[in-house]
Amino acid sequence: MMASGPAFSLLHRDVQRQLWKMGWAELRPLQVDAIQQILETTAHVILSAATAAGKTEAAFLPILSKIATEPTGSVRVIYVGPLKALINDQFARVEQLCSRLEMPVHRWHGDVGATEKTRLIDEPSGVLLITPESLESLFVNRSHALHSLFGGLRFVVIDELHSFLSNERGVHLRSLLYRLLSEVDERQFRLVGLSATLGEPSVAITYLSPDDPSCVTLIEDRQPDRELKLRIHTYREVMETPERHDDEGDQTETEENEPCTDVQAIAMDIVRHCHGHTNLIFANAKADVEEYADACKRIGESQMQTDSFLVHHGSLSAQIREDTEALMKTSVAATTFCSSTLEMGIDIGSVRMVGQIGAPFSVTSLTQRLGRSGRKEGTPRILRIYLGCREPGPDAVIFDRLYLELVQAIALTELMLEQWVEPPHLPACDLSTLTQQIISVISQMGSGTPEGIYRLLCRNGAFRDVESALFAKLLRELANRDVVEQVPEGDLILGLRGERIRKDKGFYAVFATPKAYAVIHNGENLGQLECKPEVDQHLMLAGRRWRVEAIDDEKLVLHVKPAKGRRRTPFAGDGIGEVHPAVRKKMKQVLVSNTRYVYIDTTGGELLQDARGAMMEAGLGSATVFSVGPRETALLTWTGTRIQRTIRAMLSDAGAEAVDEGIALVLRLPASDVSSILDQCITMAHDPLLLAHNIYPRARQKYDHLLSDELLDTVIARNRIDIPGALRVLKEVRAGAHCLH
């Protein structure tokens, strides 16, 4: 029986009884603080704590107590989650908490049946769990029901808040929340954000309340860190075998085309480390997810093991992902290879170990992934990072001799151990998402005046960094492209192109969804591929090997059948993430220091010593400019992706093209010419709009193709370059320049 206390006594009587029924012995400190803040103040609240810290209950126990006497007549609470799987997972938890109150709980996404949705529209009530995209669909398709649905809305809970802070989905959600205010009787509701990882809390606070950050209360978990067991495993890579490439030769793929040596060595260790337990193995690329799952499955079979090796990533069908999640909750020994799809707090039971293939790109991601392990009290968190390190040949350039992936993995690990994570970067001037919202508002209302739409979306909405003159330019461009049309009375309606965009099934998602081929075997949908293969080509998908039997280009369908041969499958979107300057700075510290890292294996220690020796031999500890060839010179920048991108654009503006090597930029110029180029970049006045011309790729977001070059320059200038940061780094490079020959 739970002991009564000040926080517990604040809860509604039926909420207390439900906790007794569930066998709760005590409230966690996070839950005590959340109950007091939500029930005794009117502030917005952010709950920041590790995975499995009870954040959902911390939010809903006081919220349900607050609305206990008003379960019907309107949706009282909206829970917004970034994934359908997370909503399905949280639905049961919230429903259990609500059972004693007889509080209805609903969910709304693409897999929910029409009967359930109709019931909510006819009898609005209780708690609604929904994704931003499905909330958007309510605005467009159920506009007549919005007030009855949300007139009495009291709270919006945003789960995985950190996942919304640095991308267009977050801008989209903020816009929907501002639009929602016009449907609420009291014209206000409270926001509660749940997050496991916050690099800079002030950014999250500003996201929730940009007008008055002081009305947001941050509650952070005070629980001590659990035991961490950490190891970086390194493998000396050999050259890739031809069958790993995606070229179209005459080679016949057979069962004997097995993985190359480094993949096989890593897979052998993964099988040994994972045997008999439930584990998650993350990879940066979906192709690696499939390749390593296939290799481990075959090794396990050869050793007569009964462990299951599963896959989970965004290109698989929902059914396959759900089957994997369900199996992980059972007592079966199963290891799932996954992309970022399982970083979120989806309940997949107790995970003993988390693995990472290749160095991740951010501390945030690494911390999130580690948080999936050791969720049970008294169990350690276990993380193993597996790195294939290619040994340089006799003609290798200095960058190959520094083993930068190993160094990056160490740097990220050290920053994680220091409990540092990247501060999020709120997007600025997101004209792509604003375009989608303009189409949405016109669809919701039938028409609208330019002034009214600007007031709703910009002046009083999420796009406050878009001034009226820029908004007018955007409307004119959309009119030129027949996305919108202005009638003689002055109102805006959708043009023919706008109608086509609105009717597209992918309209509600503001992130790009490229054309993809459905992969079908005997009527079963396995997933999708954006990169079209050829007939008879082999591929790996859903943890199995296939051969393409037929292609239907009209219906965008690939028919496949099981095969023995294998080929690494190309997936769209497997790219390089953005790296923060602090990571590059830490990488340099790793290389110039003599620190011994006890968590790297013997091979890793040897390679790190080789890298440090190469660093010292080349004099790169102090040098910032050095020759890498007769007419090639490197600028050692040791900075992040955004600043590096800006410096490269500045150099291009000065007439010097550069190749990005991560920690450096390589110019096709002799060292003797570099000083003048640096001086020119440092002293010249940089117009952000002109500099934006040199940033590629230019169009990155879903509706960027509808923007003029002038509008794209504005977006890039405000959101993707950092002139002050670039100038600071260039001055450091210039000050430390020692041209080596």
C-alpha atoms as one frame of an Amber mdcrd trajectory, in Angstrom:
protein
   0.000   0.000   0.000   1.338   3.432  -0.924   2.124   5.667   1.990   0.137
   8.868   1.967   2.126  12.047   1.442   1.591  15.705   0.488   1.774  15.006
  -3.259  -0.295  11.824  -3.102  -2.989  13.609  -1.096  -3.362  16.169  -3.893
  -4.492  13.503  -6.346  -8.148  12.836  -7.034  -9.557  10.065  -4.867 -10.174
   7.740  -7.822  -6.636   8.302  -9.106  -5.343   7.326  -5.669  -7.474   4.190
  -5.698  -6.149   3.237  -9.132  -2.571   3.507  -7.895  -3.439   1.267  -4.938
  -5.013  -1.219  -7.327  -1.866  -1.165  -9.503   0.271  -1.944  -6.450   2.322
   1.241  -6.387   4.471   1.445  -3.256   5.608   5.049  -3.659   5.812   8.010
  -5.993   9.129   8.844  -7.603  10.652  12.288  -6.926   9.893  13.387 -10.507
   6.248  12.437 -10.040   5.998  14.236  -6.699   7.347  17.451  -8.224   5.101
  17.159 -11.305   1.975  16.607  -9.183   2.684  19.707  -7.130   3.517  21.917
 -10.120   0.577  20.858 -12.272  -2.030  20.887  -9.501  -0.855  23.917  -7.520
   0.298  26.300 -10.296  -0.853  27.393 -13.741   2.566  27.078 -15.398   3.490
  25.049 -18.446   5.771  22.187 -17.408   8.704  20.279 -18.919   9.587  16.907
 -17.377  13.135  15.895 -18.281  14.275  12.446 -17.184  15.880   9.287 -18.471
  13.902   6.628 -20.309  11.663   4.539 -17.994  11.703   7.211 -15.275   7.896
   7.369 -15.126   7.417  10.615 -17.091   4.057   9.537 -18.558   2.600   8.878
 -15.110   4.209  12.046 -13.759   2.228  14.026 -16.327  -1.062  12.139 -16.318
  -1.582  11.549 -12.581  -2.070  15.270 -11.851  -3.702  16.028 -15.217  -6.338
  13.328 -14.696  -6.904  14.605 -11.174  -7.463  18.078 -12.619 -10.077  16.942
 -15.161 -11.606  14.065 -13.174 -14.982  15.759 -12.823 -15.289  16.659 -16.509
 -14.658  13.490 -18.552 -17.090  14.240 -21.397 -18.355  17.131 -23.519 -14.952
  17.775 -25.117 -11.522  16.269 -25.438  -9.826  17.505 -22.264  -6.286  16.288
 -22.939  -4.354  15.818 -26.171  -1.276  13.608 -26.023   0.949  14.240 -29.071
   3.500  11.567 -29.945   5.935  11.522 -32.873   5.216   7.888 -33.842   2.106
   5.766 -34.267   3.915   2.938 -32.502   4.541   5.177 -29.483   0.870   6.179
 -29.387  -0.209   2.536 -29.506   2.247   1.766 -26.732   1.153   4.647 -24.479
  -2.553   4.020 -25.111  -2.640   1.010 -22.766  -0.726   2.873 -20.024  -3.030
   5.896 -20.125  -6.131   3.721 -20.367  -5.093   1.857 -17.216  -4.618   5.114
 -15.319  -8.039   6.305 -16.489  -9.982   3.119 -15.742 -11.118   4.039 -12.218
 -12.221   7.491 -13.387 -14.233   6.046 -16.251 -12.343   8.575 -18.360 -12.573
   7.692 -22.092  -9.228   7.340 -23.914  -9.045   7.594 -27.706  -6.318   7.335
 -30.324  -6.356   8.741 -33.842  -3.959   7.786 -36.608  -4.027   6.042 -39.968
  -4.420   2.555 -38.506  -7.405   3.417 -36.283 -10.757   2.256 -37.670 -13.527
   4.571 -38.876 -15.920   3.373 -36.165 -13.632   4.539 -33.368 -13.073   7.897
 -35.062 -16.794   8.439 -35.621 -17.475   7.672 -31.953 -15.049  10.408 -30.898
 -16.542  12.962 -33.301 -20.072  12.178 -32.096 -19.178  12.077 -28.389 -16.011
  14.111 -27.695 -14.482  13.195 -24.355 -11.485  12.394 -22.218  -7.998  11.910
 -23.581  -6.922  11.811 -27.238  -3.584  10.332 -28.342  -2.560  11.573 -31.787
   0.372  12.386 -34.095   0.894  15.908 -35.512  -0.002  14.605 -38.972  -3.325
  13.192 -37.782  -4.082  16.396 -35.895  -3.508  18.227 -39.183  -5.989  15.902
 -40.899  -8.629  16.869 -38.320  -8.147  20.544 -39.183  -8.566  19.871 -42.893
 -11.149  17.089 -42.995 -13.164  17.639 -39.784 -13.080  21.425 -39.534 -16.806
  21.521 -38.705 -16.167  19.416 -35.591 -13.098  21.209 -34.228 -14.903  23.387
 -31.696 -17.030  20.559 -30.312 -13.939  18.347 -30.150 -11.609  20.802 -28.447
 -13.726  23.590 -26.945 -12.978  22.384 -23.415  -9.338  21.406 -24.004  -7.266
  21.858 -20.855  -3.875  20.217 -21.509  -1.597  19.199 -24.378   1.116  16.670
 -23.509   4.025  16.535 -25.975   6.013  13.311 -25.670   9.635  13.046 -26.856
   9.750  16.849 -26.886  13.420  16.902 -27.907  12.536  15.157 -31.187  10.458
  18.193 -32.247  12.920  20.967 -31.421  15.284  20.978 -34.407  13.157  20.039
 -37.405  10.132  20.921 -39.496   7.856  18.562 -37.552   8.359  20.764 -34.515
   7.498  23.904 -36.480   4.450  22.099 -37.837   3.279  21.068 -34.356   3.739
  24.578 -32.979   1.648  25.971 -35.814  -1.122  23.454 -35.140  -1.134  24.330
 -31.434  -1.483  28.048 -32.190  -4.322  27.275 -34.615  -5.932  25.097 -31.958
  -6.191  28.089 -29.605  -8.909  29.615 -31.783 -11.112  26.558 -31.148 -10.743
  26.517 -27.348 -13.422  28.333 -25.332 -10.968  29.811 -22.822  -8.432  30.492
 -25.610  -5.712  28.800 -23.579  -4.498  25.382 -22.503  -1.459  24.202 -20.603
   1.463  22.435 -22.203   3.396  19.578 -20.623   6.545  18.428 -22.443   8.195
  15.052 -21.777  11.818  14.550 -22.781  14.667  12.171 -22.022  17.435  14.356
 -23.450  17.668  18.158 -23.369  20.976  19.709 -24.366  19.850  23.271 -23.686
  16.627  23.475 -21.638  16.111  27.147 -22.520  15.455  26.155 -26.149  12.699
  23.752 -25.095  11.264  26.415 -22.795  11.211  28.936 -25.647   9.559  26.339
 -27.893   6.669  25.928 -25.443   6.253  29.624 -24.660   8.182  32.037 -26.917
   6.274  35.082 -25.606   6.811  34.407 -21.902   9.473  31.781 -21.074   9.055
  32.576 -17.368   5.709  30.759 -17.329   7.419  27.394 -18.051   8.668  25.260
 -15.156  11.449  22.749 -15.814  11.495  19.634 -13.625  14.555  17.421 -14.000
  14.959  13.915 -12.627  17.203  13.754  -9.582  17.757   9.990  -9.605  21.413
   8.855  -9.564  22.872   7.398 -12.729  22.858   3.639 -13.033  25.940   1.528
 -13.533  27.328   1.768 -17.070  29.302  -0.950 -18.820  30.935   0.350 -21.977
  33.192  -1.100 -24.667  34.385   0.060 -28.088  35.321  -2.892 -30.295  37.511
  -2.167 -33.316  38.276  -4.305 -36.354  40.963  -3.828 -38.965  39.026  -3.560
 -42.215  40.000  -5.220 -45.477  39.008  -3.942 -48.904  35.379  -4.563 -49.779
  34.548  -7.541 -51.966  32.785  -6.767 -55.260  29.438  -8.205 -54.204  29.056
  -5.525 -51.531  28.872  -2.823 -54.173  25.684  -1.877 -55.919  27.152  -1.949
 -59.402  25.493  -3.960 -62.152  28.093  -6.428 -63.316  27.683  -9.884 -64.785
  28.428 -11.458 -61.452  25.989 -14.214 -60.482  25.100 -14.005 -56.823  25.016
 -17.321 -55.020  24.741 -18.548 -51.488  28.513 -18.395 -51.230  28.560 -14.601
 -51.615  28.931 -14.034 -47.882  29.844 -10.802 -46.087  33.360  -9.446 -46.326
  35.823 -10.117 -43.505  35.168  -7.083 -41.292  31.373  -7.534 -41.418  31.784
 -11.208 -40.615  34.114 -10.460 -37.682  31.767  -7.862 -36.217  28.772 -10.158
 -36.698  30.582 -13.028 -34.938  31.141 -10.827 -31.882  27.579  -9.485 -31.914
  26.202 -13.038 -31.911  28.458 -13.919 -28.965  27.629 -10.770 -26.991  23.876
 -11.033 -27.575  23.355 -14.752 -27.053  20.470 -15.662 -24.769  19.217 -12.122
 -24.131  17.109  -9.314 -25.587  19.232  -6.636 -27.268  19.094  -3.672 -29.628
  21.785  -3.037 -32.239  21.645   0.403 -33.894  23.234   1.309 -37.215  23.488
   4.633 -39.043  22.273   3.176 -42.350  19.340   0.884 -43.122  21.602  -1.093
 -45.456  23.809  -1.909 -42.447  20.744  -2.899 -40.422  19.826  -5.474 -43.060
  23.370  -6.655 -43.784  24.377  -7.274 -40.184  21.046  -8.898 -39.313  21.529
 -11.291 -42.235  25.115 -12.082 -41.227  24.202 -12.706 -37.576  21.223 -14.852
 -38.501  23.420 -17.158 -40.589  26.120 -17.342 -37.940  23.502 -18.204 -35.326
  22.067 -20.930 -37.551  25.534 -22.398 -38.171  26.065 -22.567 -34.390  22.654
 -24.187 -33.853  21.467 -21.238 -31.739  17.789 -20.463 -31.200  18.208 -16.686
 -30.847  16.107 -14.548 -33.190  17.697 -11.749 -35.229  15.114  -9.160 -36.276
  15.038  -5.838 -38.132  13.217  -2.555 -37.532  13.508   0.588 -39.683  11.318
   3.091 -41.481  11.334   1.328 -44.849   9.648  -1.785 -43.444   5.899  -2.281
 -43.395   4.031  -1.324 -40.223   3.032  -4.948 -39.685   6.627  -6.186 -39.697
   7.687  -3.439 -37.290   4.793  -4.221 -34.953   5.579  -7.954 -35.064   9.167
  -7.170 -34.089   8.055  -4.932 -31.202   5.676  -7.642 -29.954   8.310 -10.387
 -30.097  10.790  -8.223 -28.199   8.336  -8.058 -25.282   8.241 -11.850 -24.932
  10.750 -14.111 -23.192  12.301 -15.138 -26.522  16.014 -14.314 -26.838  15.890
 -11.747 -29.640  18.249  -9.124 -30.995  16.772  -6.387 -33.177  18.915  -4.444
 -35.642  17.381  -1.016 -36.080  17.809   2.540 -37.265  16.651   5.549 -35.226
  13.073   4.181 -35.190  13.659   2.527 -31.806  15.417   5.507 -30.206  12.022
   6.680 -28.968  10.424   5.348 -25.782   8.407   2.552 -27.393   7.987  -0.244
 -24.848   9.831  -3.308 -26.116  10.379  -4.880 -22.740  13.688  -5.238 -20.948
  16.736  -4.709 -23.173  19.979  -6.061 -21.744  22.475  -4.553 -24.180  22.570
  -1.759 -26.754  25.000  -1.992 -29.637  26.039   0.668 -32.124  27.588  -0.185
 -35.506  29.766   2.699 -36.659  30.258   5.983 -34.846  27.003   7.913 -34.343
  26.885  11.588 -35.317  25.613  13.125 -32.085  25.822  12.701 -28.344  22.057
  13.159 -28.206  21.511  10.094 -30.376  24.079   8.023 -28.486  22.504   8.972
 -25.144  19.016   8.146 -26.411  20.162   4.767 -27.656  21.998   3.933 -24.445
  18.815   4.799 -22.538  17.088   1.753 -24.030  19.301  -0.502 -21.886  19.185
  -1.095 -18.135  15.620   0.065 -17.596  15.007  -2.376 -14.743  16.052  -1.361
 -11.248  19.374  -2.913 -10.297  20.455  -3.724 -13.861  23.396  -1.966 -15.528
  23.272  -0.103 -18.804  25.428  -1.904 -21.356  26.750  -0.247 -24.533  29.048
  -1.771 -27.137  30.221   0.212 -30.178  31.496  -1.796 -33.164  33.860  -0.022
 -35.565  35.471  -1.273 -38.757  38.657   0.760 -39.179  40.279   0.583 -42.604
  44.057   0.569 -42.415  45.647   3.134 -44.740  47.720   2.065 -47.702  51.188
   3.406 -48.526  49.733   6.304 -50.536  47.059   7.258 -48.007  46.527  10.928
 -47.143  46.909  12.124 -43.569  43.162  12.055 -42.869  43.055   8.295 -43.503
  45.866   7.801 -40.991  43.963   9.535 -38.192  41.219   6.847 -37.940  38.642
   9.597 -37.598  35.652   7.310 -37.054  37.344   5.745 -34.034  38.317   9.200
 -32.754  34.763  10.459 -33.256  33.353   7.482 -31.341  35.715   8.205 -28.435
  34.878  11.928 -28.506  31.138  11.258 -28.438  31.576   8.763 -25.615  33.639
  11.199 -23.555  31.062  13.969 -24.023  28.295  11.563 -23.056  30.188  10.584
 -19.891  30.519  14.321 -19.143  26.698  14.461 -19.461  26.901  16.987 -22.307
  24.473  16.796 -25.222  24.035  19.048 -28.242  21.789  22.086 -27.697  18.863
  21.944 -30.139  18.618  24.509 -32.909  15.111  25.849 -33.506  14.534  26.196
 -37.267  14.177  29.737 -38.581  12.220  31.030 -41.568  10.758  27.631 -42.526
   8.959  28.657 -45.718   8.429  25.032 -46.775   6.317  24.254 -43.707   4.645
  27.669 -43.945   3.621  26.785 -47.513   2.026  23.575 -46.267   0.200  25.490
 -43.536  -1.119  28.078 -45.998  -2.592  25.265 -48.099  -3.995  23.663 -44.940
  -5.658  26.848 -43.650  -7.261  27.582 -47.015  -8.480  23.969 -47.184  -9.909
  24.225 -43.669 -11.721  27.522 -44.248 -12.454  27.271 -47.967 -10.740  30.611
 -48.509  -9.019  33.353 -46.564  -7.672  36.850 -46.883  -3.895  37.307 -47.056
  -4.091  39.474 -43.941  -6.118  36.891 -42.013  -3.816  34.008 -42.930  -0.745
  36.070 -42.033  -2.274  36.997 -38.677  -3.171  33.370 -37.893   0.088  31.717
 -38.986   2.710  34.431 -38.521   1.821  37.395 -36.338  -0.056  35.244 -33.787
   1.310  31.861 -34.808   4.450  29.783 -35.144   6.049  31.719 -38.031   6.745
  34.986 -36.243  10.155  35.293 -37.874   8.424  35.736 -41.254   7.738  39.432
 -41.701   4.773  40.653 -43.751   6.900  41.642 -46.767   8.460  38.173 -46.961
   5.019  36.577 -46.549   3.742  38.656 -49.467   6.682  37.476 -51.622   5.864
  33.880 -50.734   2.191  34.325 -51.663   3.130  35.872 -55.012   5.457  32.960
 -55.773   2.785  30.412 -54.807   0.324  32.256 -57.044   2.827  32.175 -59.928
   3.042  28.396 -59.498  -0.757  27.978 -59.287  -0.630  26.791 -55.682  -2.942
  29.614 -54.570  -5.192  31.973 -56.494  -6.638  35.332 -55.500 -10.267  35.892
 -56.480 -11.552  39.382 -57.459 -12.926  39.938 -53.946  -9.381  39.566 -52.578
  -9.664  36.175 -50.874  -7.181  33.375 -51.515  -8.310  29.974 -52.707  -6.298
  26.946 -53.793  -5.100  26.841 -57.395  -5.065  23.647 -59.440  -1.590  22.727
 -58.247  -2.540  23.509 -54.671  -5.564  21.217 -54.959  -3.332  18.398 -56.236
  -0.922  18.917 -53.331  -3.804  18.947 -50.856  -5.277  15.692 -52.236  -1.963
  13.841 -52.145  -1.993  11.156 -49.437   1.300  12.467 -48.077   0.079  16.046
 -47.595  -0.243  15.888 -43.801   3.451  15.082 -43.342   5.636  18.186 -43.667
   8.797  16.120 -44.131   9.722  14.848 -47.586   8.338  11.450 -48.576  10.024
  10.393 -51.842   8.369   8.119 -54.378   8.873   4.523 -53.321   8.227   1.040
 -54.673   6.243  -1.323 -52.454   8.046  -4.660 -52.062   5.568  -7.544 -52.200
   5.959 -11.297 -51.701   2.866 -13.500 -52.161   0.613 -10.592 -51.282   2.567
  -9.658 -48.150   3.824  -6.080 -47.978   7.439  -6.245 -46.795   8.218  -2.542
 -47.014   9.371  -0.040 -49.591  12.434   1.038 -51.551  13.048   4.502 -52.973
  15.980   3.210 -55.061  14.600   1.066 -57.865  16.513  -2.207 -58.454  16.523
  -4.290 -61.646  14.751  -7.547 -62.379  16.791 -10.519 -61.066  18.742  -8.249
 -58.727  19.102  -9.526 -55.184  18.319  -7.476 -52.097  17.958  -7.812 -48.340
  14.790  -6.561 -46.665  12.913  -7.433 -43.484  15.811  -9.636 -42.416  15.523
 -11.939 -45.420  17.148 -12.387 -48.827  15.127 -11.772 -51.981  15.401 -11.681
 -55.751  13.368  -9.200 -57.787  10.967 -11.205 -59.927   8.963  -8.444 -61.614
   8.558  -4.655 -61.521   5.290  -2.771 -62.027   6.308   0.841 -62.712   2.717
   2.029 -63.047   1.652   0.739 -59.627   5.135   1.223 -58.107   5.400  -2.394
 -56.980   8.358  -4.790 -56.806   7.454  -8.474 -56.720  10.122 -10.565 -55.010
  10.718 -14.185 -54.091  13.107 -15.771 -51.565  16.691 -16.214 -52.727  19.988
 -17.597 -51.517  22.151 -14.840 -52.996  22.721 -11.522 -51.286  23.408  -7.945
 -52.267  23.682  -4.887 -50.070  20.421  -2.980 -50.535  20.599   0.746 -51.346
  18.173   2.878 -49.311  17.451   6.548 -49.806  18.123   8.795 -46.837  21.147
   6.917 -45.503  23.323   9.992 -45.163  25.659  11.776 -42.821  24.262  13.613
 -39.819  25.252  17.081 -38.696  28.130  17.240 -36.213  28.340  19.873 -33.460
  31.561  21.950 -33.088  32.058  20.546 -29.573  32.421  17.049 -31.036  35.192
  18.139 -33.420  36.924  20.023 -30.615  36.821  16.922 -28.439  38.191  14.841
 -31.338  41.240  17.080 -31.478  41.709  16.738 -27.724  41.597  12.945 -28.072
  44.335  13.039 -30.716  46.708  15.468 -29.015  46.431  14.032 -25.502  47.999
  10.938 -23.958  44.802   9.885 -22.220  44.202   6.141 -22.100  40.575   5.163
 -22.558  39.894   1.964 -20.651  36.744   1.192 -22.620  38.458   0.688 -25.996
  39.811  -2.747 -26.885  43.441  -3.606 -27.634  43.091  -3.066 -31.376  41.445
   0.301 -30.787  44.246   1.322 -28.448  46.842   0.419 -31.066  45.025   2.329
 -33.800  44.605   5.359 -31.551  48.339   5.368 -30.856  49.007   5.144 -34.597
  46.667   8.086 -35.162  48.360  10.146 -32.450  51.726   9.326 -33.966  50.552
  10.435 -37.410  49.137  13.605 -35.866  52.421  14.418 -34.167  54.546  13.486
 -37.189  52.561  15.848 -39.393  52.674  18.599 -36.766  48.905  18.911 -36.743
  48.642  19.574 -33.034  49.531  23.219 -33.610  49.366  23.661 -37.405  46.153
  24.922 -38.952  47.324  25.101 -42.579  49.457  22.434 -44.267  50.220  21.034
 -47.705  48.698  17.715 -48.720  50.092  17.779 -52.267  51.920  19.966 -54.767
  48.866  22.122 -55.351  46.562  21.130 -52.497  46.394  22.751 -49.067  44.301
  21.786 -46.059  42.732  24.152 -43.536  42.275  22.358 -40.208  39.006  23.777
 -38.906  37.963  21.261 -36.201  34.444  22.670 -36.284  30.858  21.568 -36.820
  28.898  20.942 -39.978  27.068  24.277 -40.075  30.177  26.423 -39.633  32.120
  24.205 -42.033  29.392  24.675 -44.632  29.587  28.446 -44.177  33.386  28.580
 -44.474  33.218  26.522 -47.648  30.712  28.998 -49.100  32.956  31.927 -48.109
  35.934  30.310 -49.810  33.849  29.719 -52.925  32.804  33.380 -52.858  36.504
  34.261 -52.802  37.160  32.014 -55.827  38.596  28.994 -53.975  36.706  25.685
 -54.118  37.199  23.307 -51.190  36.614  19.614 -50.470  35.143  18.844 -47.055
  37.164  16.266 -45.085  35.204  16.690 -41.860  37.945  18.103 -39.656  39.425
  20.113 -42.531  38.765  21.791 -45.860  41.134  20.987 -48.712  41.781  23.722
 -51.277  43.161  23.093 -54.748  45.763  25.797 -54.189  49.411  25.811 -53.173
  50.061  26.751 -49.540  51.691  30.021 -50.624  48.345  31.280 -51.975  46.239
  30.406 -48.953  47.108  33.361 -46.697  45.655  35.881 -49.132  42.476  33.810
 -49.503  42.068  33.645 -45.716  42.625  37.386 -45.389  40.067  38.024 -48.101
  37.454  35.808 -46.403  38.064  37.420 -43.023  38.003  41.070 -44.163  35.327
  41.049 -46.848  31.733  41.969 -45.954  29.627  38.844 -46.321  26.064  39.313
 -47.526  24.156  36.277 -46.166  21.850  36.235 -49.182  24.769  36.188 -51.620
  26.620  33.620 -49.541  23.541  31.409 -49.634  24.067  31.019 -53.414  27.066
  28.809 -52.622  25.263  26.400 -50.273  24.363  23.016 -51.747  22.089  21.154
 -51.858  19.753  24.123 -51.952  16.329  22.456 -51.768  16.183  20.128 -48.757
  12.628  20.340 -47.450   9.411  19.025 -48.890   8.087  22.193 -50.537  11.370
  23.974 -51.268  10.813  23.223 -54.968   7.915  25.697 -54.892  10.180  28.534
 -53.745  12.018  30.984 -55.994  15.808  31.275 -55.800  15.350  34.517 -53.878
  13.144  32.846 -51.262  15.481  29.860 -51.000  18.405  32.226 -50.426  16.471
  33.796 -47.557  15.751  30.397 -45.973  19.384  29.282 -46.285  20.762  32.601
 -45.026  18.619  32.521 -41.884  18.742  28.825 -41.088  21.742  26.999 -42.532
  24.773  29.281 -42.241  26.684  30.793 -39.318  28.770  33.790 -40.410  29.992
  34.846 -36.928  31.024  31.255 -36.161  32.768  30.895 -39.517  34.710  34.136
 -39.080  35.806  33.060 -35.607  37.167  29.756 -36.929  38.838  31.410 -39.940
  40.632  33.850 -37.634  41.858  30.934 -35.522  43.080  29.150 -38.653  44.814
  32.315 -39.868  46.454  32.940 -36.483  47.823  29.426 -36.247  48.851  29.034
 -39.878  52.161  27.164 -40.286  52.433  26.141 -43.905  54.223  22.806 -44.071
  55.895  21.528 -47.239
